[in-house]
C-alpha cells in the first residue's frame, strides 16, 4: 500500500510519536524534548520580584492548570493530555517571562508537539510582539554568472555581537529583491553601518563577484568618489580615459553588491556616480548608508529605527524587559567592561530609563554601557543631565565622530546650510513634539522671507535631524539627544528671545477659549490637542513666569485649568496657580479673576479647603467689580457647593445658588444653567433634600444632552447613579455609573474615572463581587496617589469603611492578592475589569 493513500499513521513510544500526515509528511511528536526544553527555559527566567527563578508551580498558575495537572500532561501520565491550548499558553508565558526572545524559538517549541502556529494577529499582540521575527527564506537568485576562482570580499569580520534588528534585516532583504539601490537612512548613531554590513554578510551566496565595502567617511573631495570605488575593486585608471568609463566597462557583467558607507557629506557626487553605475551594470546592487537620501532614480529608502524599547508606562517582568533589543545591547556592552553584569530588580529601572532617554540609539547606549566599568547605572542615569560630557571615549578604532555623542550630532549640524541651522536651533524650544503650524508661528525667521518653513522642515527631516510626522496628527519631533544638542546651540543664539516670545504667543492663542467653549462638543478635540501639546504649554508657562510676565502667566493658567482638571493634572495645576498668583505686576482684572477661579478649583481637588474658599471669594469680588455676569453666575454656583459641603451654612449656599441660576436664566446661557443645576443638586443633597437634588441632576442631564455636552452628561449620570445607590437600586445605579464611565473614558477624564471606579467597587461589594471590588480598590489606590488626590476629602471615610469591609469578608490573604492584582493594572485594564459581566467571587 502506498503511503499516499494513508491519511495518518502514528507509531508511539514512551512519550513520543512518529506521525505521518498526508499534508506534512513524517513529523515527530516529541513530548519528552518539549518538556525538557520548557523546564530549562522557565528556570532561566526571573518573572518575580526578589529575583527568584520561576518554577513549575509558577508556570502552572500562569497557564491556568494545577501544578500536578501540568506535571501529568508534560510527562504523558494518565489523564488529560497536553492540548494545543496548553502548548500555546506555555509558549506565551515563556515569551512574557523573557525566557524566549525570538519567533524561531517559539516555533521550535510548537513544532516539537505538532502544535499549529500562532496567527498573524497573535504574533503582533503581547507578549509575542516582543519576540524578534524570523528572517524570511530568500527567494532564489537568478542564475549567476560563472564566479571567479577566488571570490573575495572586504567586509570586516564582526568583533561584537549584533543585537536585535531581525525585523529590519528581513525588510531590507525584501527591498533588495525589488530594487538595485537601497539607502539606509536615519540619525547618527542609529546603527546604519552595522545593519548594512550584517545584511550584506548574509547575502554572500547571492553575488558571484562578491560584496565590497566602500568607506567614504574620511573622504572630503567629492570628485574622488569614483576613485574610492575603483580602489576597493582594484580597477586601475587608464591614460586619457575617465575613470568612471573604465569602471563601467569592467563592471558591466559583474554580479556584485557595493556597500557605500557614510555618504551624507558627499550626496550629490555619490548620487551621480551610483546612478551611472546602475544604468550600465544590470547585475550590480548598491546599499548606501547616509543621514540624507541620494534622491536619484530607482532609489528605495529604509529608515533605520532606534532599537525597540517597551512602550511608555508598560509594566514588565524582569525577564521580558531584557528581551527588548535596546536593553539587551546595554547588558551585553556593559559586560564587556564588567563581566558578570546582570539586569536585576535593583538596577532595571535605571537601565530602562537610560535607554529611553538615549532614544534607543545604539551608539549612545554603547557609550553609556561602557561607563559601567567605572560607574553604577544610577550614576550614569544621573549623569545624563550632562550627556555630552558623560558619553565620550568611544573605541579608538572608530571614526572620530563616533568617539563621543557630541561629535556624532555635530557632524550632522555642520552639514546644514545657514537657514537650516537657524530653524534647527529654533526647534529646540519645542518639547514633546510639534506641528507645522506651530513651527511656522514660532520658529520662522521673520527676516528670511524667501525661505519656506515647510520646505526647510522637510529638509531637516530628510537629513535625519527631525523625526517626520506620522499618524493623523502630523506631529514632528526631535529625539531627546538631538534636542539636547539643539538646546545648547539655541542657548547662545542671538534670536533666542524672539523665538521664545513667538512660541509664547502661539500657545496663548491656543489656550484662549472661554469656559462656555470648553463645555461645548469641541471639548474632546481640545483635550486631545492640549494633551499632545502639554510639554510645550509647560515650556510657555515656565518662560512667562521666569520673565515676570504676570498677565500672560495668568492667561495661561486660566486657559489650562479646564485641561488640568479633566486630565488629572490637579497637583501640577495647583503648583502653577500658586506660583502665578504670587507674581508681582499688573494683569487684566478679568484675567486675574479667571486665574483665581482656576486656583480655587485646583485647591478643592487636593483638599486645601481654606485656599479654595479664599480664592473663590476673591474671584467673586473681582467679577462683581468688573460686572462680568457670566463669571459671577459660575463663581456663585461654585461657592455655593463648598459653602454647603464644608458646613458654612445651607442658607448661604442656597442663596448663592439661586442668584447664579437667576443670572444664567437672564443671560440665556444654557451651558451655565446645565452646570448650575448640577452644582445646585449638591447644595440640596447636603440638606438631605434628595428629591430636589435628583430633579436638578435630571434637568442638567437634559440640557447637556440637548447641547451635546458630554462632560455635563457624565457628571449628571454619575450623580444619578449615586442617588440610585443610596436608594438601594443597585441595578439602576450600576447602569448610570457605567454609562458615565464610558463617556469619561472617551473624554480621558482621569480624576473622575477613579471616583466612578470606587462607586462601582462599592456596588460590587454589595452584589457579592467582592474580589473584583478589591481589585478595583487596588487600581484606584495607585491612581489616587499618582494624581495627588489621595486626601480628597469627600468620600474618604466611606472609602476606608469599604476597605475594612472587604478585608473582613475576604480574609487578609484573598484581599491582599486581589489588591495586588489591581495595583498592577493599567487604568484601561481597571476600566475594562469594572465593565466585565459579573463573575463568581
KANORWO-V142108 format. One record per residue. N is the residue number from 1. PSI is psi as a letter, one per 20 degrees, with the letter a starting at -180 (999 if undefined). OMEGA is omega in whole degrees, -180 to 180 (none if undefined). BURIAL is 1 if it has 24 or more other ideal C-beta (glycine too) atoms within 12 Angstrom, else 0. Layout:
n: <N & N>
psi: <PSI & PSI>
omega: <OMEGA & OMEGA>
burial: <BURIAL & BURIAL>
//
This chain:
n: <1 & 2 & 3 & 4 & 5 & 6 & 7 & 8 & 9 & 10 & 11 & 12 & 13 & 14 & 15 & 16 & 17 & 18 & 19 & 20 & 21 & 22 & 23 & 24 & 25 & 26 & 27 & 28 & 29 & 30 & 31 & 32 & 33 & 34 & 35 & 36 & 37 & 38 & 39 & 40 & 41 & 42 & 43 & 44 & 45 & 46 & 47 & 48 & 49 & 50 & 51 & 52 & 53 & 54 & 55 & 56 & 57 & 58 & 59 & 60 & 61 & 62 & 63 & 64 & 65 & 66 & 67 & 68 & 69 & 70 & 71 & 72 & 73 & 74 & 75 & 76 & 77 & 78 & 79 & 80 & 81 & 82 & 83 & 84 & 85 & 86 & 87 & 88 & 89 & 90 & 91 & 92 & 93 & 94 & 95 & 96 & 97 & 98 & 99 & 100 & 101 & 102 & 103 & 104 & 105 & 106 & 107 & 108 & 109 & 110 & 111 & 112 & 113 & 114 & 115 & 116 & 117 & 118 & 119 & 120 & 121 & 122 & 123 & 124 & 125 & 126 & 127 & 128 & 129 & 130 & 131 & 132 & 133 & 134 & 135 & 136 & 137 & 138 & 139 & 140 & 141 & 142 & 143 & 144 & 145 & 146 & 147 & 148 & 149 & 150 & 151 & 152 & 153 & 154 & 155 & 156 & 157 & 158 & 159 & 160 & 161 & 162 & 163 & 164 & 165 & 166 & 167 & 168 & 169 & 170 & 171 & 172 & 173 & 174 & 175 & 176 & 177 & 178 & 179 & 180 & 181 & 182 & 183 & 184 & 185 & 186 & 187 & 188 & 189 & 190 & 191 & 192 & 193 & 194 & 195 & 196 & 197 & 198 & 199 & 200 & 201 & 202 & 203 & 204 & 205 & 206 & 207 & 208 & 209 & 210 & 211 & 212 & 213 & 214 & 215 & 216 & 217 & 218 & 219 & 220 & 221 & 222 & 223 & 224 & 225 & 226 & 227 & 228 & 229 & 230 & 231 & 232 & 233 & 234 & 235 & 236 & 237 & 238 & 239 & 240 & 241 & 242 & 243 & 244 & 245 & 246 & 247 & 248 & 249 & 250 & 251 & 252 & 253 & 254 & 255 & 256 & 257 & 258 & 259 & 260 & 261 & 262 & 263 & 264 & 265 & 266 & 267 & 268 & 269 & 270 & 271 & 272 & 273 & 274 & 275 & 276 & 277 & 278 & 279 & 280 & 281 & 282 & 283 & 284 & 285 & 286 & 287 & 288 & 289 & 290 & 291 & 292 & 293 & 294 & 295 & 296 & 297 & 298 & 299 & 300 & 301 & 302 & 303 & 304 & 305 & 306 & 307 & 308 & 309 & 310 & 311 & 312 & 313 & 314 & 315 & 316 & 317 & 318 & 319 & 320 & 321 & 322 & 323 & 324 & 325 & 326 & 327 & 328 & 329 & 330 & 331 & 332 & 333 & 334 & 335 & 336 & 337 & 338 & 339 & 340 & 341 & 342 & 343 & 344 & 345 & 346 & 347 & 348 & 349 & 350 & 351 & 352 & 353 & 354 & 355 & 356 & 357 & 358 & 359 & 360 & 361 & 362 & 363 & 364 & 365 & 366 & 367 & 368 & 369 & 370 & 371 & 372 & 373 & 374 & 375 & 376 & 377 & 378 & 379 & 380 & 381 & 382 & 383 & 384 & 385 & 386 & 387 & 388 & 389 & 390 & 391 & 392 & 393 & 394 & 395 & 396 & 397 & 398 & 399 & 400 & 401 & 402 & 403 & 404 & 405 & 406 & 407 & 408 & 409 & 410 & 411 & 412 & 413 & 414 & 415 & 416 & 417 & 418 & 419 & 420 & 421 & 422 & 423 & 424 & 425 & 426 & 427 & 428 & 429 & 430 & 431 & 432 & 433 & 434 & 435 & 436 & 437 & 438 & 439 & 440 & 441 & 442 & 443 & 444 & 445 & 446 & 447 & 448 & 449 & 450 & 451 & 452 & 453 & 454 & 455 & 456 & 457 & 458 & 459 & 460 & 461 & 462 & 463 & 464 & 465 & 466 & 467 & 468 & 469 & 470 & 471 & 472 & 473 & 474 & 475 & 476 & 477 & 478 & 479 & 480 & 481 & 482 & 483 & 484 & 485 & 486 & 487 & 488 & 489 & 490 & 491 & 492 & 493 & 494 & 495 & 496 & 497 & 498 & 499 & 500 & 501 & 502 & 503 & 504 & 505 & 506 & 507 & 508 & 509 & 510 & 511 & 512 & 513 & 514 & 515 & 516 & 517 & 518 & 519 & 520 & 521 & 522 & 523 & 524 & 525 & 526 & 527 & 528 & 529 & 530 & 531 & 532 & 533 & 534 & 535 & 536 & 537 & 538 & 539 & 540 & 541 & 542 & 543 & 544 & 545 & 546 & 547 & 548 & 549 & 550 & 551 & 552 & 553 & 554 & 555 & 556 & 557 & 558 & 559 & 560 & 561 & 562 & 563 & 564 & 565 & 566 & 567 & 568 & 569 & 570 & 571 & 572 & 573 & 574 & 575 & 576 & 577 & 578 & 579 & 580 & 581 & 582 & 583 & 584 & 585 & 586 & 587 & 588 & 589 & 590 & 591 & 592 & 593 & 594 & 595 & 596 & 597 & 598 & 599 & 600 & 601 & 602 & 603 & 604 & 605 & 606 & 607 & 608 & 609 & 610 & 611 & 612 & 613 & 614 & 615 & 616 & 617 & 618 & 619 & 620 & 621 & 622 & 623 & 624 & 625 & 626 & 627 & 628 & 629 & 630 & 631 & 632 & 633 & 634 & 635 & 636 & 637 & 638 & 639 & 640 & 641 & 642 & 643 & 644 & 645 & 646 & 647 & 648 & 649 & 650 & 651 & 652 & 653 & 654 & 655 & 656 & 657 & 658 & 659 & 660 & 661 & 662 & 663 & 664 & 665 & 666 & 667 & 668 & 669 & 670 & 671 & 672 & 673 & 674 & 675 & 676 & 677 & 678 & 679 & 680 & 681 & 682 & 683 & 684 & 685 & 686 & 687 & 688 & 689 & 690 & 691 & 692 & 693 & 694 & 695 & 696 & 697 & 698 & 699 & 700 & 701 & 702 & 703 & 704 & 705 & 706 & 707 & 708 & 709 & 710 & 711 & 712 & 713 & 714 & 715 & 716 & 717 & 718 & 719 & 720 & 721 & 722 & 723 & 724 & 725 & 726 & 727 & 728 & 729 & 730 & 731 & 732 & 733 & 734 & 735 & 736 & 737 & 738 & 739 & 740 & 741 & 742 & 743 & 744 & 745 & 746 & 747 & 748 & 749 & 750 & 751 & 752 & 753 & 754 & 755 & 756 & 757 & 758 & 759 & 760 & 761 & 762 & 763 & 764 & 765 & 766 & 767 & 768 & 769 & 770 & 771 & 772 & 773 & 774 & 775 & 776 & 777 & 778 & 779 & 780 & 781 & 782 & 783 & 784 & 785 & 786 & 787 & 788 & 789 & 790 & 791 & 792 & 793 & 794 & 795 & 796 & 797 & 798 & 799 & 800 & 801 & 802 & 803 & 804 & 805 & 806 & 807 & 808 & 809 & 810 & 811 & 812 & 813 & 814 & 815 & 816 & 817 & 818 & 819 & 820 & 821 & 822 & 823 & 824 & 825 & 826 & 827 & 828 & 829 & 830 & 831 & 832 & 833 & 834 & 835 & 836 & 837 & 838 & 839 & 840 & 841>
psi: <p & q & h & i & i & p & g & p & p & p & p & q & b & f & l & r & p & o & p & p & p & h & h & i & b & p & q & p & o & n & h & g & h & g & g & g & g & g & g & h & g & h & i & i & q & m & i & q & q & i & j & q & q & q & a & h & g & g & g & g & h & h & j & k & r & q & g & g & g & g & g & g & h & h & j & k & r & q & a & p & r & o & r & h & h & g & g & h & h & g & g & g & g & h & g & h & i & j & h & q & i & q & h & g & g & g & h & g & g & g & h & h & k & k & p & q & r & q & r & g & h & h & h & j & q & q & i & i & i & i & p & p & r & q & p & q & p & p & q & p & q & q & p & q & q & p & q & r & g & m & p & r & q & j & p & q & p & p & i & r & q & o & p & b & j & g & g & g & g & g & g & g & g & g & h & h & h & h & q & i & o & p & p & o & r & r & r & p & j & i & k & g & g & h & g & g & h & g & g & g & h & i & j & h & i & i & o & h & j & r & p & p & p & o & p & i & h & j & p & h & o & h & i & j & g & h & h & g & g & h & g & h & j & k & p & q & p & q & p & j & p & p & h & h & g & g & g & g & g & h & i & g & j & q & o & r & p & p & o & o & p & m & i & h & i & k & g & g & g & g & g & g & g & h & g & g & g & h & h & i & n & i & j & p & q & p & p & q & p & q & i & q & q & h & l & q & p & i & p & p & q & o & o & o & r & r & q & q & r & q & q & p & j & p & o & q & q & g & g & h & g & i & i & p & g & g & g & h & g & g & g & g & h & h & h & h & h & n & p & i & p & q & p & r & h & h & i & g & h & g & g & g & h & g & h & g & h & j & j & j & p & g & g & g & g & g & h & g & h & h & i & h & i & i & q & q & h & h & h & g & g & h & i & i & h & l & h & h & h & g & m & r & l & a & q & h & i & r & r & h & i & j & i & q & h & g & h & g & h & h & g & g & g & i & i & q & r & g & g & h & g & g & g & g & g & h & i & h & h & p & p & j & r & r & r & g & g & h & g & h & h & h & i & q & o & h & i & l & h & i & p & p & g & g & g & g & g & h & h & h & g & h & j & k & h & p & p & r & q & q & a & i & i & l & q & r & q & p & q & g & g & h & h & g & g & h & h & h & h & h & h & j & p & i & j & g & g & g & g & h & h & h & g & g & h & g & h & g & h & h & j & m & q & r & h & g & h & h & j & r & i & i & g & g & g & h & g & g & g & h & g & h & j & g & h & h & h & g & g & g & g & g & g & h & g & h & i & k & n & g & g & h & g & h & g & g & g & g & h & i & h & h & g & g & g & h & j & k & k & g & g & g & g & g & g & g & g & g & g & g & h & i & q & r & r & q & q & p & g & h & g & h & g & h & h & h & g & g & h & g & g & g & g & h & h & j & j & n & g & g & h & g & g & g & h & g & g & g & g & g & g & g & h & h & h & i & k & n & h & g & h & g & g & g & h & g & h & g & h & h & g & h & h & g & h & k & k & j & p & h & g & g & g & h & g & g & g & h & g & g & h & g & g & g & h & h & i & k & n & h & g & h & h & g & h & h & g & g & h & h & h & h & g & h & g & h & i & j & m & h & g & h & g & h & g & g & h & h & g & g & g & g & g & g & h & h & i & k & n & h & g & h & g & g & g & g & g & g & g & h & h & g & g & h & g & h & i & j & m & h & g & h & g & g & g & g & h & g & g & g & g & g & g & g & g & h & i & k & n & h & g & h & g & h & g & h & h & g & h & h & h & h & g & g & h & h & k & k & l & h & g & h & g & h & g & h & h & g & g & g & g & g & h & g & g & h & i & k & k & h & j & o & g & p & i & h & g & h & g & h & h & g & g & h & g & h & g & g & g & h & q & h & g & h & g & h & g & g & g & h & g & g & h & i & q & r & g & h & g & g & g & g & h & h & i & q & q & q & r & q & 999>
omega: <-180 & 177 & -178 & 179 & -177 & -179 & -177 & 175 & 180 & 174 & -172 & 169 & -178 & 174 & 171 & 177 & 171 & -171 & 170 & 178 & -179 & -177 & -173 & -174 & -178 & 178 & -178 & 172 & -171 & -177 & -178 & 180 & 177 & -178 & 180 & -179 & -179 & -179 & 178 & -176 & -176 & 178 & 179 & -171 & 178 & -175 & -171 & 177 & -179 & 175 & -179 & 177 & 175 & 175 & -175 & 177 & 177 & -179 & 180 & 180 & -178 & -178 & 174 & 178 & 171 & -180 & -179 & -180 & 178 & 180 & 179 & -177 & 179 & -178 & 176 & 176 & -180 & -179 & -179 & -180 & 178 & -177 & 175 & 179 & 177 & -178 & -178 & 177 & 178 & -179 & 178 & -179 & 179 & 176 & 180 & -179 & -178 & 180 & 170 & -174 & -179 & 174 & 180 & 179 & 179 & -179 & 178 & 180 & 179 & -176 & 179 & -178 & 174 & -180 & 180 & 178 & 171 & 176 & 179 & -180 & 178 & 178 & -175 & 179 & 178 & -1 & -175 & -177 & 179 & -178 & 173 & -176 & 176 & 167 & -177 & 175 & -177 & 175 & 179 & 179 & 175 & -179 & -175 & 171 & 178 & -177 & 174 & -175 & -177 & 179 & -176 & 171 & 176 & 178 & 180 & 176 & 179 & 180 & 175 & -179 & 176 & -171 & 175 & 174 & 179 & -180 & -179 & 180 & -180 & -180 & -179 & 178 & 179 & -179 & 178 & 175 & -176 & -175 & 179 & 177 & -179 & 177 & 173 & -177 & -178 & -178 & 176 & 177 & -178 & 176 & -179 & -177 & -177 & 179 & 180 & -179 & 180 & 177 & -178 & -180 & 179 & -178 & -172 & -178 & -175 & -175 & -172 & -177 & 168 & -180 & -170 & 180 & 175 & -177 & -175 & -174 & -176 & -177 & -179 & -178 & -178 & -177 & -177 & 179 & 177 & 179 & 179 & 179 & -179 & -180 & 179 & -175 & 178 & 177 & -176 & 179 & 178 & -177 & 176 & -177 & 178 & -178 & -178 & 178 & 178 & 179 & -179 & 180 & -175 & -177 & -171 & -176 & 180 & 177 & -175 & 176 & 173 & 172 & -179 & -168 & 176 & -175 & -166 & -178 & -178 & -170 & -178 & -178 & 179 & -179 & -179 & -178 & -178 & 180 & 180 & 180 & -177 & 179 & -175 & -174 & -170 & -180 & -179 & 171 & -179 & 168 & 174 & 171 & -175 & 174 & 178 & 179 & 176 & -177 & 176 & -175 & 177 & -178 & 172 & -177 & 173 & 179 & -179 & -178 & 170 & 178 & -175 & 177 & 175 & 174 & 180 & 178 & 179 & 178 & -172 & 170 & -175 & -178 & -179 & 179 & -178 & 178 & 180 & -173 & -179 & 179 & 180 & 179 & 179 & -178 & -176 & -180 & 176 & 180 & 178 & 179 & 179 & -180 & -180 & 178 & -180 & 172 & -178 & 177 & -175 & -177 & -174 & -177 & 180 & 179 & 179 & -179 & 178 & -178 & 179 & -178 & 176 & 172 & -178 & 179 & -176 & -178 & -179 & 179 & 179 & 178 & 178 & -178 & 180 & 180 & -178 & -179 & -179 & -177 & 172 & -177 & 177 & 177 & 179 & 179 & 179 & -178 & -179 & 172 & 174 & -172 & -177 & 173 & -177 & -170 & 177 & 175 & 176 & -178 & -178 & 180 & 179 & 175 & -175 & -177 & 174 & 180 & 180 & 179 & -180 & -178 & -179 & -177 & -179 & 177 & 180 & -177 & -177 & 178 & -180 & 172 & -175 & 180 & 178 & 179 & 180 & -180 & 179 & 179 & -180 & -179 & 179 & -179 & -177 & 177 & 176 & 178 & -177 & 176 & -178 & -179 & 180 & 179 & 179 & -178 & -171 & -172 & -176 & 176 & -177 & -178 & -175 & -171 & -178 & -177 & 179 & -177 & 180 & 179 & 179 & 179 & 177 & 178 & 177 & 174 & -180 & -178 & 173 & 175 & 176 & 176 & -174 & -178 & 177 & 179 & -174 & -174 & 177 & 179 & 175 & 176 & 170 & 170 & -174 & -179 & 179 & 178 & 177 & 177 & -180 & 179 & 179 & 177 & -179 & -175 & -178 & -178 & -178 & -180 & -173 & -176 & -180 & 179 & -179 & -180 & 177 & 176 & 178 & -176 & 180 & -177 & 170 & 178 & -178 & -177 & -175 & 177 & 177 & 180 & 178 & 178 & 179 & -180 & -178 & 176 & 177 & -177 & -177 & 179 & -179 & 178 & 180 & -180 & -179 & 178 & 179 & -175 & -173 & -179 & 178 & 177 & 175 & 178 & 180 & 180 & 180 & -178 & -177 & 177 & -179 & -179 & 178 & -179 & -171 & -177 & 180 & -180 & -180 & 177 & 180 & 178 & -180 & -179 & -176 & -169 & 178 & 177 & 179 & -176 & -176 & -174 & 174 & 179 & -175 & -178 & 178 & -180 & -179 & 179 & 179 & -177 & 180 & -179 & -177 & -180 & 179 & -178 & 173 & 176 & -175 & 174 & 175 & -175 & 180 & 177 & 177 & 178 & 179 & 177 & 177 & 177 & 178 & -179 & 180 & 179 & -180 & -180 & 180 & -179 & -177 & 174 & 178 & -172 & -177 & 180 & 179 & -179 & -177 & -178 & 177 & 179 & 178 & 179 & -179 & -180 & 179 & -177 & 175 & -178 & 180 & -180 & -179 & -170 & -178 & -180 & 175 & -179 & -178 & -178 & 177 & 180 & 178 & 179 & 180 & -179 & -175 & 174 & 179 & -174 & -174 & 166 & 178 & 175 & -179 & -178 & 179 & -179 & -177 & 180 & 178 & -180 & -177 & 178 & -179 & 180 & 179 & -180 & -178 & 178 & 179 & -179 & -175 & -175 & -176 & 178 & 178 & 180 & 179 & -179 & -179 & 174 & 180 & -179 & -180 & 180 & 180 & 178 & -179 & 175 & 179 & 177 & -178 & -179 & -175 & 179 & 178 & 180 & 179 & 179 & 179 & 179 & 179 & 176 & 177 & 180 & -179 & 180 & -179 & 178 & 179 & -177 & -174 & -174 & -173 & 179 & 178 & 178 & 179 & -176 & -180 & 179 & 180 & -180 & 177 & 175 & 178 & -180 & 178 & 178 & 179 & 178 & -178 & 178 & -172 & 178 & 178 & -180 & -179 & -179 & 180 & -175 & 177 & 178 & 177 & -179 & 180 & 179 & 179 & 178 & 178 & -179 & -179 & -177 & -170 & -179 & -177 & 180 & -177 & 175 & 178 & 178 & 178 & 179 & 177 & 177 & -180 & 177 & 177 & -178 & 180 & -176 & 175 & 171 & -168 & 180 & 178 & 178 & -180 & 178 & -179 & 179 & 175 & 178 & -180 & -177 & 179 & -175 & 174 & -179 & -179 & -177 & 180 & -176 & -177 & 178 & -179 & -165 & -176 & 176 & -177 & 179 & 179 & 178 & -179 & 178 & 179 & 177 & -178 & -180 & -179 & 177 & -179 & -177 & -175 & -170 & -173 & -176 & -179 & 179 & -178 & -180 & -180 & 179 & 179 & 177 & 178 & 179 & -178 & -177 & 166 & 179 & -179 & 177 & 179 & 178 & 180 & 180 & 180 & -177 & 179 & 174 & -176 & 177 & -177 & 178 & none>
burial: <0 & 0 & 0 & 0 & 0 & 0 & 0 & 0 & 0 & 0 & 0 & 0 & 0 & 0 & 1 & 0 & 1 & 0 & 1 & 0 & 0 & 0 & 0 & 0 & 0 & 0 & 1 & 1 & 1 & 1 & 1 & 0 & 0 & 1 & 1 & 0 & 1 & 1 & 1 & 0 & 1 & 1 & 0 & 1 & 1 & 1 & 1 & 0 & 0 & 0 & 0 & 0 & 1 & 1 & 0 & 1 & 0 & 1 & 1 & 1 & 0 & 1 & 1 & 0 & 1 & 0 & 0 & 0 & 1 & 1 & 0 & 0 & 1 & 1 & 0 & 1 & 0 & 0 & 0 & 0 & 0 & 1 & 0 & 0 & 0 & 1 & 1 & 1 & 1 & 1 & 1 & 1 & 1 & 1 & 1 & 1 & 1 & 1 & 1 & 1 & 1 & 1 & 1 & 0 & 1 & 1 & 1 & 0 & 1 & 1 & 1 & 1 & 1 & 1 & 1 & 0 & 0 & 1 & 0 & 0 & 0 & 0 & 1 & 0 & 0 & 0 & 1 & 1 & 1 & 1 & 1 & 1 & 1 & 0 & 0 & 0 & 0 & 0 & 0 & 0 & 0 & 0 & 0 & 0 & 0 & 0 & 0 & 0 & 0 & 0 & 0 & 0 & 1 & 1 & 1 & 0 & 0 & 0 & 0 & 0 & 0 & 1 & 1 & 1 & 1 & 1 & 1 & 1 & 1 & 1 & 1 & 1 & 1 & 0 & 1 & 1 & 0 & 0 & 0 & 1 & 1 & 1 & 1 & 1 & 1 & 1 & 1 & 1 & 1 & 1 & 1 & 1 & 1 & 1 & 1 & 1 & 1 & 1 & 1 & 1 & 1 & 1 & 1 & 1 & 0 & 1 & 1 & 1 & 1 & 1 & 1 & 1 & 1 & 1 & 1 & 1 & 1 & 0 & 1 & 0 & 0 & 0 & 0 & 0 & 1 & 1 & 1 & 1 & 1 & 1 & 0 & 1 & 1 & 0 & 1 & 0 & 0 & 0 & 0 & 0 & 0 & 0 & 1 & 1 & 0 & 1 & 1 & 1 & 0 & 1 & 1 & 0 & 0 & 1 & 1 & 1 & 1 & 1 & 1 & 1 & 1 & 1 & 1 & 1 & 1 & 1 & 1 & 0 & 1 & 1 & 1 & 0 & 1 & 1 & 1 & 1 & 1 & 1 & 0 & 0 & 1 & 0 & 1 & 1 & 1 & 1 & 1 & 1 & 1 & 1 & 1 & 1 & 1 & 1 & 1 & 1 & 0 & 1 & 1 & 1 & 1 & 1 & 1 & 1 & 1 & 1 & 1 & 1 & 1 & 1 & 0 & 0 & 0 & 0 & 1 & 1 & 1 & 1 & 1 & 1 & 1 & 1 & 1 & 1 & 1 & 1 & 1 & 1 & 1 & 1 & 1 & 1 & 1 & 1 & 0 & 0 & 1 & 0 & 0 & 0 & 1 & 1 & 1 & 0 & 0 & 0 & 1 & 1 & 0 & 1 & 1 & 1 & 1 & 1 & 1 & 1 & 1 & 1 & 1 & 1 & 1 & 1 & 1 & 1 & 1 & 1 & 1 & 1 & 1 & 1 & 1 & 1 & 0 & 0 & 1 & 0 & 1 & 0 & 0 & 1 & 1 & 0 & 1 & 1 & 0 & 0 & 1 & 1 & 0 & 1 & 1 & 1 & 0 & 1 & 0 & 0 & 0 & 1 & 1 & 0 & 1 & 1 & 1 & 1 & 1 & 1 & 1 & 1 & 1 & 1 & 1 & 1 & 1 & 1 & 1 & 1 & 0 & 0 & 1 & 1 & 1 & 1 & 1 & 1 & 1 & 1 & 1 & 1 & 1 & 1 & 1 & 1 & 1 & 1 & 1 & 1 & 1 & 1 & 1 & 1 & 1 & 1 & 1 & 1 & 1 & 0 & 0 & 0 & 0 & 0 & 0 & 0 & 1 & 0 & 0 & 1 & 1 & 1 & 1 & 1 & 1 & 1 & 1 & 1 & 1 & 1 & 1 & 1 & 0 & 0 & 0 & 0 & 0 & 0 & 1 & 1 & 1 & 1 & 1 & 1 & 1 & 1 & 1 & 1 & 1 & 1 & 1 & 1 & 1 & 1 & 0 & 0 & 1 & 0 & 1 & 1 & 0 & 0 & 1 & 1 & 0 & 1 & 1 & 1 & 1 & 1 & 1 & 1 & 0 & 1 & 1 & 0 & 1 & 0 & 1 & 1 & 0 & 1 & 1 & 1 & 0 & 0 & 1 & 1 & 0 & 1 & 1 & 0 & 1 & 1 & 1 & 1 & 1 & 1 & 1 & 1 & 1 & 1 & 1 & 1 & 1 & 1 & 1 & 1 & 1 & 0 & 0 & 0 & 1 & 1 & 1 & 1 & 1 & 1 & 1 & 1 & 1 & 1 & 1 & 1 & 1 & 1 & 1 & 1 & 1 & 1 & 1 & 1 & 1 & 1 & 1 & 1 & 1 & 1 & 1 & 1 & 1 & 1 & 1 & 1 & 1 & 0 & 1 & 0 & 0 & 0 & 1 & 0 & 0 & 1 & 1 & 1 & 1 & 1 & 1 & 1 & 1 & 1 & 1 & 1 & 1 & 1 & 1 & 1 & 1 & 1 & 1 & 1 & 1 & 0 & 1 & 1 & 1 & 0 & 1 & 1 & 1 & 1 & 1 & 1 & 0 & 1 & 1 & 0 & 0 & 0 & 0 & 1 & 1 & 1 & 1 & 1 & 1 & 1 & 1 & 1 & 1 & 1 & 1 & 1 & 1 & 1 & 1 & 1 & 1 & 1 & 0 & 1 & 0 & 0 & 0 & 1 & 1 & 1 & 0 & 1 & 1 & 1 & 1 & 1 & 1 & 0 & 1 & 1 & 0 & 0 & 0 & 0 & 1 & 1 & 1 & 1 & 1 & 1 & 1 & 1 & 1 & 1 & 1 & 1 & 1 & 1 & 1 & 1 & 1 & 1 & 1 & 0 & 0 & 0 & 0 & 0 & 1 & 1 & 0 & 1 & 1 & 1 & 1 & 1 & 1 & 0 & 1 & 1 & 0 & 0 & 1 & 0 & 1 & 1 & 1 & 1 & 1 & 1 & 1 & 1 & 1 & 1 & 1 & 1 & 1 & 1 & 1 & 1 & 1 & 0 & 0 & 0 & 0 & 1 & 0 & 0 & 1 & 1 & 0 & 1 & 1 & 1 & 1 & 1 & 1 & 1 & 1 & 1 & 1 & 0 & 1 & 1 & 1 & 1 & 1 & 1 & 1 & 1 & 1 & 1 & 1 & 1 & 1 & 1 & 1 & 1 & 1 & 1 & 1 & 1 & 0 & 0 & 1 & 1 & 1 & 1 & 1 & 1 & 1 & 1 & 1 & 1 & 1 & 1 & 1 & 1 & 1 & 1 & 0 & 0 & 1 & 1 & 1 & 0 & 0 & 1 & 0 & 1 & 1 & 0 & 0 & 0 & 1 & 0 & 0 & 1 & 1 & 0 & 0 & 1 & 0 & 0 & 0 & 1 & 0 & 0 & 0 & 0 & 1 & 0 & 0 & 1 & 1 & 0 & 1 & 1 & 1 & 0 & 1 & 0 & 1 & 0 & 1 & 1 & 1 & 0 & 1 & 1 & 1 & 0 & 0 & 0 & 0 & 0 & 0>
//
